[in-house]
Amino acid sequence: MMRAYELMVIVDGDVEDAQAQSWTKVVTDGITKVGGSVHGKPDWWGKRQFAYPIHKKESGYYLVVECVAAGGALDELERSLRLADDIVRHKLIRLPDAEAERRGMTDTAA
């Protein structure tokens, strides 16, 4: 069964802008590799200040990706994000069915 997800990734603010943006391709390739699909265009927020320091860092690059994938298919992508030195934080959220339908993600999930 295909499920709708939202993935937010925060890349270390100390890396170069081009290197940070390259994570967009890494994340989208990781989703499609496991049979999922990216819904819409990845949302690159750019460099933002943190509300409080995280691992002694003051800022980071934010990336938000909406996708549709089978349950448990994104476990390996999450593992690679957890191990990557450039990633400060990441959060994968399964969207409720009503929210996925509101965002138009149910057509690809059906």
C-alpha positions as semicolon CSV with decimal commas, in nm:
position;residue;x (nm);y (nm);z (nm)
1;M;0,000;0,000;0,000
2;M;0,138;0,338;-0,102
3;R;0,146;0,611;0,162
4;A;0,200;0,987;0,149
5;Y;0,499;1,131;0,336
6;E;0,663;1,465;0,402
7;L;1,038;1,465;0,459
8;M;1,225;1,763;0,601
9;V;1,606;1,762;0,591
10;I;1,835;2,020;0,752
11;V;2,183;2,033;0,599
12;D;2,474;2,177;0,798
13;G;2,505;2,553;0,741
14;D;2,887;2,531;0,723
15;V;2,888;2,346;0,388
16;E;2,892;2,528;0,055
17;D;2,556;2,619;-0,100
18;A;2,607;2,394;-0,405
19;Q;2,701;2,097;-0,186
20;A;2,395;2,156;0,031
21;Q;2,167;2,172;-0,274
22;S;2,313;1,846;-0,402
23;W;2,126;1,675;-0,116
24;T;1,805;1,744;-0,308
25;K;1,915;1,497;-0,575
26;V;2,037;1,245;-0,316
27;V;1,700;1,250;-0,140
28;T;1,486;1,237;-0,456
29;D;1,703;0,957;-0,603
30;G;1,670;0,765;-0,275
31;I;1,292;0,790;-0,295
32;T;1,265;0,680;-0,659
33;K;1,519;0,399;-0,607
34;V;1,279;0,221;-0,369
35;G;0,980;0,258;-0,601
36;G;0,842;0,579;-0,454
37;S;0,766;0,903;-0,635
38;V;0,826;1,266;-0,548
39;H;0,505;1,469;-0,543
40;G;0,557;1,810;-0,698
41;K;0,889;1,988;-0,680
42;P;1,125;1,961;-0,379
43;D;1,092;2,277;-0,169
44;W;1,436;2,432;-0,109
45;W;1,406;2,693;0,168
46;G;1,772;2,791;0,162
47;K;1,985;2,887;0,461
48;R;1,798;2,978;0,781
49;Q;1,903;3,068;1,133
50;F;1,811;2,813;1,401
51;A;1,598;2,921;1,696
52;Y;1,865;2,764;1,919
53;P;2,206;2,607;1,844
54;I;2,199;2,245;1,725
55;H;2,530;2,061;1,766
56;K;2,694;2,405;1,816
57;K;2,566;2,518;1,473
58;E;2,374;2,843;1,429
59;S;2,220;2,787;1,083
60;G;2,133;2,525;0,824
61;Y;1,983;2,468;0,480
62;Y;1,624;2,343;0,480
63;L;1,476;2,103;0,226
64;V;1,116;1,972;0,226
65;V;1,008;1,688;-0,004
66;E;0,657;1,544;-0,040
67;C;0,654;1,188;-0,167
68;V;0,451;0,872;-0,204
69;A;0,608;0,536;-0,120
70;A;0,524;0,195;0,020
71;G;0,521;0,161;0,397
72;G;0,873;0,096;0,526
73;A;1,035;0,163;0,188
74;L;1,208;0,479;0,308
75;D;1,385;0,313;0,602
76;E;1,718;0,289;0,417
77;L;1,700;0,655;0,309
78;E;1,636;0,755;0,671
79;R;1,931;0,545;0,782
80;S;2,164;0,712;0,532
81;L;2,044;1,058;0,645
82;R;2,105;0,964;1,008
83;L;2,464;0,859;0,927
84;A;2,553;1,150;0,695
85;D;2,788;1,408;0,845
86;D;2,632;1,697;0,649
87;I;2,280;1,635;0,786
88;V;2,200;1,810;1,113
89;R;1,842;1,680;1,144
90;H;1,575;1,508;0,939
91;K;1,213;1,417;1,000
92;L;0,992;1,183;0,798
93;I;0,620;1,220;0,866
94;R;0,343;1,001;0,728
95;L;0,064;1,234;0,623
96;P;-0,290;1,151;0,734
97;D;-0,513;1,034;0,450
98;A;-0,726;1,350;0,462
99;E;-0,417;1,573;0,433
100;A;-0,273;1,361;0,151
101;E;-0,603;1,394;-0,035
102;R;-0,610;1,771;0,025
103;R;-0,259;1,799;-0,123
104;G;-0,357;1,586;-0,423
105;M;-0,129;1,297;-0,336
106;T;-0,396;1,026;-0,336
107;D;-0,415;0,999;-0,717
108;T;-0,060;0,860;-0,727
109;A;-0,117;0,652;-0,414
110;A;-0,427;0,472;-0,542
